Amino acid sequence: MTTPDLAPPRTVVGVVAVWIAAAVAAVLVGILAPAEDRAMWMPVALGGCLILAFAIQLALGRVRGFIERVAVSVLGALFVMGFIGIGFGLASLVGA
């Protein structure tokens, strides 16, 4: 029998941390990768965000809502990286 948490820890911090890491990774890919290789490196960075999401959620040690927290983390990272990737794509069109 498990005992309920009296004051459950904030799980939003782990989700937002993955989103911030996704933004940093997308900006680094956009700056460091050549324009023709950005589409190849973005999924690699998203895979790193997936591993980071699993690591953060496992480190929190909470079972309840694990799948939902990982899914929200990765889906948010996908949107963040997508918007930044669109920005870099539009910037390369304007610069061409």
Protein Blocks (a to p, Z undefined) as FASTA:
>chain_A
ZZddfbdcdfklmmmmmmmmmmmmmmmmmmmpcfklmmmmmmmmmmmmmmmmmmmmmmno
paghplmmmmmmmmmmmmmmmmmmmmmmmmmmmmZZ
